[in-house]
Amino acid sequence: MGPSTKIIVVGGGIGGMTAAVAMAQAGMAVTLLEAAPQFGEIGAGVTLSPNAMKALDHIGICEDVARAGIEPTRQRIQHWQDGRILRPVERADQRAKYGAPYVTIHRADLHAELMKAAQAAGVILLQDAAVTDSEGNSVILHDGRRLEADVIVGADGVKSVIRSRFETTPPHFTGHVAWRALVPAEGDMIPLAEYPGIHIGAGRMITRYPVRGGTLLNLVFFARQDGWTDEGWTIPADVSDLTATYEGWCEEVQAMIAAAGRGRLFKWAINARGPLTDWVVEDRVTLLGDAAHAMTPFLGHGAACALEDAVVLSRALEASDTVAQGLRRYVAARHERTSFIQAESNANADRMQGQDSDTFGLATLRDEESLGLFTYDCRTVAI
Ligand SMILES: Cc1cc2nc3c(=O)[nH]c(=O)nc-3n(C[C@H](O)[C@H](O)[C@H](O)COP(=O)(O)OP(=O)(O)OC[C@H]3O[C@@H](n4cnc5c(N)ncnc54)[C@H](O)[C@@H]3O)c2cc1C
């Protein structure tokens, strides 16, 4: 596939942006359509494991992203009630072990690096360009414009419009809600930022890690909860919600709740998708990232999968004589892994938020590292 191959990527999130850069660098003519009035990301953090960083290496920005983020040397899993360490997690060895760093980063900082790469690669970037429909080889924008391409890539997230070409079933509520806050890493938050980790208990879990040079601490509180299904990422919440949900949890947790209450707190319902049997229609439309396989966040691998998809899709198209062949090779290379991660992510919620959190340190661990997810290399995997 070369410069005559026209690609439309719908959605300028982490996955769509990376796919657009990779394909433009490979010589394809790429237009990226983003619904929001401006390209950007929300004020929250994201963890990029070594397999995710290898995707960023493929497009040449791994070290820039590592510098814009933080490489933790250690993490810990802690008991909900007394805060004791159930399991320490070593992270100082990630580059040596996997050939790429493990990074925590503010999403806006990651997005800024992707944006620079997209501009340098010559991607045509259209914002305020919400796609409302798609048929044949075209997409229709909210203002009535119709754009055509040889390949249409739906990277438009969990509520994907492009996915409706595959199925009409909407995303489902997973039974989990989350609250997020970005708080200054000062006072009693300093030791929590210096030694990040998660507190686990039955049906609940809190994760924390520093971003932006260690000046901010990213907090996400998870709970199983019915009756709240609004999935917007910017719905304000009241801190009393957290106080009630985490009553009886340890002092560190109460301090994080107090810090979250001093700033801006948001709540959303976690929705996901079941696996699709195929990701190609009419030999020219495909999906990636959350549009293809939105999952629960309990392995921290949704963005990682979107990044891997992006690179493998680009490589598969580049290596093929026809679009149809390229898309087939992409799906063959990616479907099994993402379905496995979706299933393990759900199972991890049961393991980590189960009734046995007292004995968690002794239980058999199946986390993202022990499952072998970090060894995957999207730059070289067979396509
Ligand atoms: C609490 C929580 C924590 C997480 N933490 C991690 C983590 O630490 N590590 C990790 O790997 N993953 C994590 N994830 C998952 C990760 O955030 C997602 O999997 C990832 O953002 C998916 O990227 P994407 O590009 O596929 O979709 P999105 O990030 O949803 O991007 C979709 C883009 O498409 C645009 N769009 C939508 N509809 C249209 C349309 N009709 N027309 C044009 N544009 C459109 C949107 O505006 C958006 O910019 C977490 C998720 C949650 C909920």
The ligand as an SDF file (V2000), in Angstrom:
LIG
                    3D

 53 58  0  0  0  0  0  0  0  0999 V2000
  -10.5730    4.3120   34.7560 C   0  0  0  0  0  0  0  0  0  0  0  0
   -9.8400    3.8700   33.5580 C   0  0  0  0  0  0  0  0  0  0  0  0
   -8.4760    3.7680   33.6330 C   0  0  0  0  0  0  0  0  0  0  0  0
   -7.7450    3.3060   32.5380 C   0  0  0  0  0  0  0  0  0  0  0  0
   -6.4120    3.1770   32.6760 N   0  0  0  0  0  0  0  0  0  0  0  0
   -5.7150    2.6300   31.6620 C   0  0  0  0  0  0  0  0  0  0  0  0
   -4.3210    2.4200   31.8040 C   0  0  0  0  0  0  0  0  0  0  0  0
   -3.7180    2.7660   32.8240 O   0  0  0  0  0  0  0  0  0  0  0  0
   -3.6480    1.8240   30.7730 N   0  0  0  0  0  0  0  0  0  0  0  0
   -4.2890    1.4600   29.6240 C   0  0  0  0  0  0  0  0  0  0  0  0
   -3.6310    0.8770   28.7290 O   0  0  0  0  0  0  0  0  0  0  0  0
   -5.6110    1.6800   29.4490 N   0  0  0  0  0  0  0  0  0  0  0  0
   -6.3350    2.2480   30.4400 C   0  0  0  0  0  0  0  0  0  0  0  0
   -7.6630    2.4780   30.2810 N   0  0  0  0  0  0  0  0  0  0  0  0
   -8.3060    2.2140   28.9880 C   0  0  0  0  0  0  0  0  0  0  0  0
   -8.0390    3.3380   27.9820 C   0  0  0  0  0  0  0  0  0  0  0  0
   -8.3390    4.5810   28.5370 O   0  0  0  0  0  0  0  0  0  0  0  0
   -8.8400    3.1320   26.7080 C   0  0  0  0  0  0  0  0  0  0  0  0
   -8.8280    1.7810   26.3460 O   0  0  0  0  0  0  0  0  0  0  0  0
   -8.2430    3.9780   25.5710 C   0  0  0  0  0  0  0  0  0  0  0  0
   -8.3930    5.3440   25.8370 O   0  0  0  0  0  0  0  0  0  0  0  0
   -8.9050    3.6210   24.2490 C   0  0  0  0  0  0  0  0  0  0  0  0
   -8.3820    4.4320   23.2380 O   0  0  0  0  0  0  0  0  0  0  0  0
   -9.1650    4.6240   21.8730 P   0  0  0  0  0  0  0  0  0  0  0  0
   -8.3020    5.5270   21.0600 O   0  0  0  0  0  0  0  0  0  0  0  0
   -9.5640    3.3170   21.3300 O   0  0  0  0  0  0  0  0  0  0  0  0
  -10.5350    5.3380   22.2630 O   0  0  0  0  0  0  0  0  0  0  0  0
  -10.8030    6.7250   22.9720 P   0  0  0  0  0  0  0  0  0  0  0  0
   -9.6920    7.1100   23.8690 O   0  0  0  0  0  0  0  0  0  0  0  0
  -12.1720    6.6380   23.5480 O   0  0  0  0  0  0  0  0  0  0  0  0
  -10.8160    7.7830   21.7610 O   0  0  0  0  0  0  0  0  0  0  0  0
  -11.8960    7.8550   20.8600 C   0  0  0  0  0  0  0  0  0  0  0  0
  -11.8230    9.1870   20.1480 C   0  0  0  0  0  0  0  0  0  0  0  0
  -12.8040    9.1990   19.1240 O   0  0  0  0  0  0  0  0  0  0  0  0
  -13.5220   10.4210   19.1490 C   0  0  0  0  0  0  0  0  0  0  0  0
  -14.8490   10.1410   18.5970 N   0  0  0  0  0  0  0  0  0  0  0  0
  -15.8650    9.4530   19.1880 C   0  0  0  0  0  0  0  0  0  0  0  0
  -16.9190    9.3660   18.3690 N   0  0  0  0  0  0  0  0  0  0  0  0
  -16.5690   10.0200   17.2290 C   0  0  0  0  0  0  0  0  0  0  0  0
  -17.2430   10.2820   16.0040 C   0  0  0  0  0  0  0  0  0  0  0  0
  -18.5040    9.8510   15.7970 N   0  0  0  0  0  0  0  0  0  0  0  0
  -16.6080   10.9900   15.0360 N   0  0  0  0  0  0  0  0  0  0  0  0
  -15.3300   11.4260   15.2300 C   0  0  0  0  0  0  0  0  0  0  0  0
  -14.6470   11.2070   16.3850 N   0  0  0  0  0  0  0  0  0  0  0  0
  -15.2550   10.5080   17.3560 C   0  0  0  0  0  0  0  0  0  0  0  0
  -13.5460   10.8000   20.6230 C   0  0  0  0  0  0  0  0  0  0  0  0
  -13.7980   12.1780   20.8160 O   0  0  0  0  0  0  0  0  0  0  0  0
  -12.1300   10.3740   21.0440 C   0  0  0  0  0  0  0  0  0  0  0  0
  -11.1840   11.3950   20.8050 O   0  0  0  0  0  0  0  0  0  0  0  0
   -8.4140    2.9590   31.3430 C   0  0  0  0  0  0  0  0  0  0  0  0
   -9.7900    3.1200   31.2430 C   0  0  0  0  0  0  0  0  0  0  0  0
  -10.5140    3.5520   32.3460 C   0  0  0  0  0  0  0  0  0  0  0  0
  -11.9940    3.6560   32.2360 C   0  0  0  0  0  0  0  0  0  0  0  0
  1  2  1  0
  2  3  1  0
  2 52  2  0
  3  4  2  0
  4  5  1  0
  4 50  1  0
  5  6  2  0
  6  7  1  0
  6 13  1  0
  7  8  2  0
  7  9  1  0
  9 10  1  0
 10 11  2  0
 10 12  1  0
 12 13  2  0
 13 14  1  0
 14 15  1  0
 14 50  1  0
 15 16  1  0
 16 17  1  0
 16 18  1  0
 18 19  1  0
 18 20  1  0
 20 21  1  0
 20 22  1  0
 22 23  1  0
 23 24  1  0
 24 25  2  0
 24 26  1  0
 24 27  1  0
 27 28  1  0
 28 29  2  0
 28 30  1  0
 28 31  1  0
 31 32  1  0
 32 33  1  0
 33 34  1  0
 33 48  1  0
 34 35  1  0
 35 36  1  0
 35 46  1  0
 36 37  1  0
 36 45  1  0
 37 38  2  0
 38 39  1  0
 39 40  1  0
 39 45  2  0
 40 41  1  0
 40 42  2  0
 42 43  1  0
 43 44  2  0
 44 45  1  0
 46 47  1  0
 46 48  1  0
 48 49  1  0
 50 51  2  0
 51 52  1  0
 52 53  1  0
M  END
$$$$
